[in-house]
């Protein structure tokens, strides 16, 4: 059984080795997962998926929208994968108080940052390479159909700026 600490250690080791590139981080993560038993890879996938689902909130979508200069459904999905890839402190703070990302992110390059699509597939890829089979259903609750929390009109700059004053000041459209 993989515990939460081991999950975050795998995420952190891959991030440090990738020097901030999410695609390299995903490749390194797959390499590390290939050294594990397939059941542990599924445990990792459950940890990842649970955190991905927990990050499905209007506030986080709003924060992603500020950082990315707008965020479609897909962009928000990939942003949540990227946020997990930033490690436990950034993830937990971002989910708890998205505006805190203004202080937690040293830098944010929208060409490179904010898209962790490949990270979302790392466990599936490793499991397939290890077993030759597609990963089974993880048996955890599905993502909410709608983001949790108070809805936000992401097209309304004033509403977004009011909800995320620190992020808006640092990353919003001037």
N, C-alpha and C positions, 0 to 999 in steps of 0.2 A: 504494500500500500504506500503510495506517495503522499507525503504530507505537504502542507502549504509552504513550509520553509524550503523543502526540496524543489517544489515547483518554481518558487521565486529565484532560487539559486541557479536553476537551469536558464531561466529568462535572463538573469543578470550576467551570467558567464557568456552567453551568446551576444548580448548587447555590448559588453566590454570588448569582445573579440572583433566586433563588426565596426567599431569606431563610428557608430551613429547611422550606418546605412541599414535600413530595415530589410532590404533583400538579402544582404550579406548575413544579417542577424538570423533571418529565417533559415538560410543554408547551414549556418553553424548550429542552429537549434536542431535541425534534422540530423546532422552528424552526431550530436550528443545523444539524441533520442535513439539513434540506431545502436548505441551501446547499452541500451536497456532491454529488459524483458518486455515482450509485447503488452503484457498486462499493465506494466508501469507506464507504457506509452499511452494506454487508454486512460489510466489515472490522470496523467498529465493533461490529456484532452478534456477530461471532465473538469479539472481545475480551470483550464483556459475557457471552456464554454460557459461555466458558471459565472466567471468574471465578465466575460463578454456580454452575457445576458443582463447581469447586474448593472452594467454601464449603459443600458438602453434607457436613458432618461432625457427629458426635454432640456434640462439644464446642460447636460453634457453635449447634446446636439447643438445647443446655442453656442457653447464654448468652441466646439469644432468649427462652427460656421464663422466665428470671428477669426480663428486661427487660419482657416483655409480660404477665407474670403468667399464664403458660401459653401454649403455641404449638402449634396444630394443624399438620397437614401444609401446608395452604395458607398459614397465618400464617408458617410457617418459610420457604416459598418467597418470600413477599413481603418477609420480613425480609432474605433474602439480596440481593434487588434493592436494598432500602434501604441495606444495608451498602455495596454497590458505590457507591451514590450519595453516600456520605459521603467519598469520595475515597480516594486510594491509601494514605495513612498509616493511616487508621482501618481500611480494608479489610484491608491486609496484616497489621497488628497483630492485628486481630480473628480472622483465619483462623489465624495463627500461635499466638496466645495469647488465646483469647476473654476470659479474666478481665481482661485489660488494658483492655477496654472500660470498666471501672469508672473508669479515669483519663482515657480518651480522649474520653468523651462529656461535654460541658459539662453537659448537661441531657438528660433523656429524658422526653418527654411521650407516654405510650402512646396518647393520642388522636390525636396528629399523627405521632409518630416510629415507626419500625420497620415501616412498611408502604410499600414501594416498588413495589407491583404495577404501576402505570402506567409506571414506569421500564423495567420488563421488556418493555413493548410499544413503546417509543419508536422503536427502529430499524425494526421491522416497519411501524409506522404511516408513518414517513418514506419508507421504500422504496415502499410502496403509493402514497403521494401523488406520488412522483417518477415512478413507472413505470406506475401503473395495474395492476400485477400483484402477486400475493402473493410475498413473499420466498421464494427457493428454499431447499432444504436447505443448511445452512451447511457441511456436510462435516466437522464436528468430532465427536469422541467424545461419546456421550451421557452424561448424568449417571449417577452410580452408582445401582444399583437400591436399595441401602441406604446410609444415611450411612456415611462412613468413620470409622475410629477405634473406640474402646471404647464399646460401647453404654451407655446411661444410662437409668435409670428416671426419666422426667421428672415422674412423680407423687410421687416420694420426695423430699420437701423436704430431708431430712438429706443424702442422697447428692448432690443438686444443690448444697447449701450447701457441702459438703466439696470439691466439684470447682471451685467458683467462689466462694471466700471473699470476695474484694473486691467482686465484683458483688452477691453475696448481701447483704453488709453495707450496700451503698449502695442497692440497688434491690429486694431480696427482700421477701417479705411479712413484715411484723413480727409 
